[in-house]
Each structure stands twice: as C-alpha cells, then as structure tokens.
C-alpha cells in the first residue's frame, strides 16, 4: 500500500567492493508527488529505477533523494607512492 503523506528523513551508508556510498532521503508534505534526484554524474542507469521505486511507495510529497559515492584506490599507499616516482 503506497504511503499517502510523509514528512521525514533517512540516511543509509554502505559499501560494495571498492565503492562506498551514502543515500539521503528527505520528504515533506506536498499536494502532489514532487520528486528530485541528486545522483552522481555517472549513474544515469540508476535514475529510472529509483524514480520507479519511489513512485511505487509514495503518492504525494516533496521528496529529495541524494546519493554520494566514492571509490577507494585499488593500489595500497606504498604502491601508489612508488608508481609516482
């Protein structure tokens, strides 16, 4: 059953292999569903899936989804330093 109205905030952090990510979702009451996504530049394939997921669970509200991701270096520090020399 979709949520009809919601005011709230949620944050989740995770790691997948070398990538770490943080997802924030903020929602305030709004007459219609007003969805704003703030995703990294290289995540175009994810945007439509996120939109569909939010629309399946919410009918109204101003919803902002922010995702930030970073990648740890594959090389250990000592290897990076010797590669620069």
Secondary structure, DSSP 8 states (H G I E B T S, - for coil): --BS---EEEEEEEEETTEEEEEEEEEE--SSEEEEEE--TT-HHHHHHHHHHHHHHBSSEEEEEEEEEEE--SS-HHHHHHHH-
